[in-house]
């Protein structure tokens, strides 16, 4: 079993910054792509950013230039540094990781963490 736990988030003023962390633990031999998703009230979940095991990144257009995703493979952790936050960034942010165990490949989700951008 694989556990994914997010931390960080909370309330931030517009224009401010915040950093989210997501750590994976449990039974796996390797981690593949890791990503952050978000879901605002009344909206569908959307991709925010992903990072491969090789370090290649992908961002939603709405966060390009403001958010940075990174990972620490030694700690099985992925980060999301968010800057120049806007009220429309308010959402529950969830982490997804792809893991493998021998020939078995699957994904796991964290429980999500709330980010609220408001003055």
C-alpha positions, 0 to 999 in steps of 0.5 A, a space after each residue: 500500500 502507498 500513502 500520499 500526504 500533502 502539507 502546506 497551504 492555508 490562507 494567503 493574501 493575493 500576491 503572496 506565496 505558499 509552498 505545498 509538499 507531498 510525500 509518498 511512502 509505503 510499498 513501492 520500488 520506484 516513483 514515476 510522474 508526480 503531479 499536483 491537481 486542484 479543484 475549486 468549488 463547483 468546478 472539475 478537478 484540473 491539472 496544475 503541474 506534473 514532473 517526471 522522474 527525469 525532471 521534465 515539467 508541465 504546467 497549466 497555462 493558468 499557472 505558468 510563470 507563477 508556480 514551480 514544481 520540483 521533486 526530491 527523489 531521495 525523499 520521495 517528495 514533490 513540491 509546488 512553490 506558488 507565487 503571485 497568488 490570485 483569488 482564482 487559485 483558491 482550491 483544494 490541491 491534491 497530489 497524485 503519484 505513479 508508483 511501481 512495484 515489480 511489474 505492477 504500476 498504479 497511482 495514488 492520491 493524497 487527501 488534499 490540502 486547502 489553499 485560500 487566496 483572499 484579502 
